[in-house]
C-alpha cells in the first residue's frame, strides 16, 4: 500500500511535471499511506518516497547519488516526510479513539432510549390500570404537564392540546371549589404538600370523585420550582363506601326497630301468659263460689293458682328489669370533640348526598364528659341528619351545618346549627314529641329519643332559632360534668 | 250453658294456662282434656271424639294454625277457637292464614271465651 501510494504519486508527478510540485505530491502520498494504513506503512512510504524523490528529482537525475549541494534538500524532504508520517499517525490514532468513543456513546444512548421507552410505556400502562395520573405544575405561570392518564381522568383526549389550567380547575364541583381554591392557595404559599379530595365534573357532564396529591420541588437554593404529584380517580371507591355506609345505616335502623318490636312482643307474651291464667282462674273461682251449692274445694284450688300465677307475672317483671339494667348506659369518660369528629365522619356520605357544607368550631379547652358513647353518638347522628334533612329543600342559600362545642357550667354545651327551614314559631318544642315528623318516612322518634338520652345523662336538649340572624334552627344540648341527673 | 258435658280439648304449651283453662271450663260444666303440643293432640286420636278444640297459636313444633289446617285436611269438622298471647306481625299473619276461625288474645274475659265456644259449637 505504501509502495502503491508512492507509485501513484510518482506517476502523477511525472505526468504533471509542469503543473504540480513533485515534493508536495510525495508528501501527500506519505500522508495518505499513514492515514489509510497506519504509522508503520507511513514511515515505509516516507523512506521509499525519499529514495524515489532523490532518484527522479535530485540531480544527477536517475541515480541515487546525492551531491553535496543537494544534501540539505534531500535531508529536509526526508525529515518532512518522516514528520508528516508521524503526525498523521498520531492524528489517525486520535481520530480512531474518538470515533470509537462516539460509537460507544451512540450505543449507550440507543440502549437508554429503549429502556426509557419501555419504562415510559410501563408507567403509562400502570397509570391506565390504576387510574392514577401524574402531573407537574408551575405555581407561578400555572403552566403544567399532565400524563395521558391524568388527561383521561380529567375527561380530555390525551392526544388533544392541553386546556389552560384555569379551565380544568373550573370543572371542580361548585360545592367543593371554594374550599379547594383556598387550600390550593394556602398550600402554595406555605410550600406545603397538597392533599385534596373533591368532586369534578367532566366535559361530558359525568361526576367523578378525585384525589390530588402534590409535593413541592425546590432547587438547590430552596426556591420553589414546581409541584409534582398524582391525580387519582376514587369514584368507585367512594361509591362503594357510600353504599356500605347506607347499608350499615339501614341495617342499624332495621335492627333497632326489630329489636324494639321483638322486645315489646316478648314482654307482652311473657306477662300476658300468667295474667291470662290469673283471669281464667279468677273466673273459675267465681263460678265455683256462685254454684249451688258452692264448691269451696275447687274455689280454694283456683285461688291457689291465682296466687302462684300472680307471683310468676311478678317474676317476669323482675327479670325484665334485670335485663334493662344490663343494657343501662355505660358510664365512661368522653372527649366530646372526638365524638363530634367521629360522628361527622360517619355521616359524611349522607351530608355529601344532601350537598351540605360542614363547619366546626370545637373548643380545645372542652372538659371531658361522662356518659354512654354509643347513646351520645346516636344523639349527634340524629341532630346532624335532622339538620341535613331540614336543609334538603333549601335552594336559595348555602346549606351549612355548623357544629360547635364549648365549656358551660363545668360541663359541655354542643350546638348543631343548620340553615334549613327553621322551627315552627308557635311550638318550637313540638319537634321533640314522639311520632312528630316533618319527613315523609320519618318515624318521629329521633329527637324524642335523643332528648331522653340527653336527660338520662343529666343534660338538656332544646331548640332555638339561629341567634346569628341566619335562617334555620340551632339544637343545643348540655352534658353535666359527671353525667348525674 | 246449654252445652253441658260437651268435651273440649285444650292445646297449650303453658302449664298455667292449661290448668287454669281446664278449671274454668269445668266450672262452666264442660269436660276438658289437656295437651301440651299439637302433635300430642293428633297422636291421642281424641280429635274424632271432642266437641271443640281450643288451641294456642304459638306452640313449639306444629303451630295452632297448622293444627287447624291438618284437622281440616283430615276431613274432621271439629270446631276450633284459637288463642294467643302475642300480637306481633308474624302471629297476626298466622291468624289471617287460618281463615275465618274465632280467635282470642290473652288475657280474655270468660264471657268472650264462652261466646267464642258457643259460636264454634253452633257453626
Boltz contact constraints between the chains, C-beta under 6 A:
constraints:
  - contact:
      token1: [A, 265]
      token2: [B, 86]
      max_distance: 6.0
  - contact:
      token1: [A, 265]
      token2: [B, 88]
      max_distance: 6.0
  - contact:
      token1: [A, 269]
      token2: [B, 85]
      max_distance: 6.0
  - contact:
      token1: [A, 269]
      token2: [B, 86]
      max_distance: 6.0
  - contact:
      token1: [A, 272]
      token2: [B, 85]
      max_distance: 6.0
  - contact:
      token1: [A, 272]
      token2: [B, 106]
      max_distance: 6.0
  - contact:
      token1: [A, 273]
      token2: [B, 14]
      max_distance: 6.0
  - contact:
      token1: [A, 273]
      token2: [B, 85]
      max_distance: 6.0
  - contact:
      token1: [A, 274]
      token2: [B, 16]
      max_distance: 6.0
  - contact:
      token1: [A, 275]
      token2: [B, 107]
      max_distance: 6.0
  - contact:
      token1: [A, 276]
      token2: [B, 106]
      max_distance: 6.0
  - contact:
      token1: [A, 276]
      token2: [B, 107]
      max_distance: 6.0
  - contact:
      token1: [A, 277]
      token2: [B, 16]
      max_distance: 6.0
  - contact:
      token1: [A, 277]
      token2: [B, 17]
      max_distance: 6.0
  - contact:
      token1: [A, 277]
      token2: [B, 20]
      max_distance: 6.0
  - contact:
      token1: [A, 279]
      token2: [B, 107]
      max_distance: 6.0
  - contact:
      token1: [A, 280]
      token2: [B, 20]
      max_distance: 6.0
  - contact:
      token1: [A, 280]
      token2: [B, 21]
      max_distance: 6.0
  - contact:
      token1: [A, 280]
      token2: [B, 24]
      max_distance: 6.0
  - contact:
      token1: [A, 281]
      token2: [B, 20]
      max_distance: 6.0
  - contact:
      token1: [A, 283]
      token2: [B, 24]
      max_distance: 6.0
  - contact:
      token1: [A, 283]
      token2: [B, 110]
      max_distance: 6.0
  - contact:
      token1: [A, 284]
      token2: [B, 23]
      max_distance: 6.0
  - contact:
      token1: [A, 284]
      token2: [B, 24]
      max_distance: 6.0
  - contact:
      token1: [A, 284]
      token2: [B, 27]
      max_distance: 6.0
  - contact:
      token1: [A, 287]
      token2: [B, 27]
      max_distance: 6.0
  - contact:
      token1: [A, 288]
      token2: [B, 27]
      max_distance: 6.0
  - contact:
      token1: [A, 302]
      token2: [B, 23]
      max_distance: 6.0
  - contact:
      token1: [A, 305]
      token2: [B, 20]
      max_distance: 6.0
  - contact:
      token1: [A, 309]
      token2: [B, 16]
      max_distance: 6.0
